[in-house]
């Protein structure tokens, strides 16, 4: 059987893999959403984990705990809760390009430490 989707370029195996990953991501998001995960709960969890206040999260700072909290807030919010960069930017009072940079940093942190990937559990 050949699988095709005009939005995805590649052979059938690649297209099937991409579509399966998308279904898995949607199932994960649906599960988190049904468990009550939203922006406010994410902010509270990240702040508690890193020992920072919400006020500190919205300020400019070079402190490593605040930087890690911002990075994980952006990464988890965007990748796991499917929040837009605009939504995250509004919460953190930063620009959308800044959110994009924090998402990349958060992804790197999550690869280095399984504990950060498990924040939403």
C-alpha angles and dihedrals in degrees: 000000000000120000120204139175119174091215092063125060117211144068124306095266092052093046091049091050093050093047092048091051089051091052090049091050091050091049090050092049092047090051093051092045092051089051089060100258112158137144095283094049091048092051091049093048095047093046092049093047094051096035096239131128124240088246091058090048090062096047129086109257141151094207109128096227092054092045092051091047092052091047093051092043090055096041097045093040093052103034102034106026095033093232115165120244086245092057092048092045090055093051095047095036093233135118124274092245088054089053089053091053091048090050090058091048091048091051090052091049092049090053090052096048127034089198090072092052089055096055092105095055 
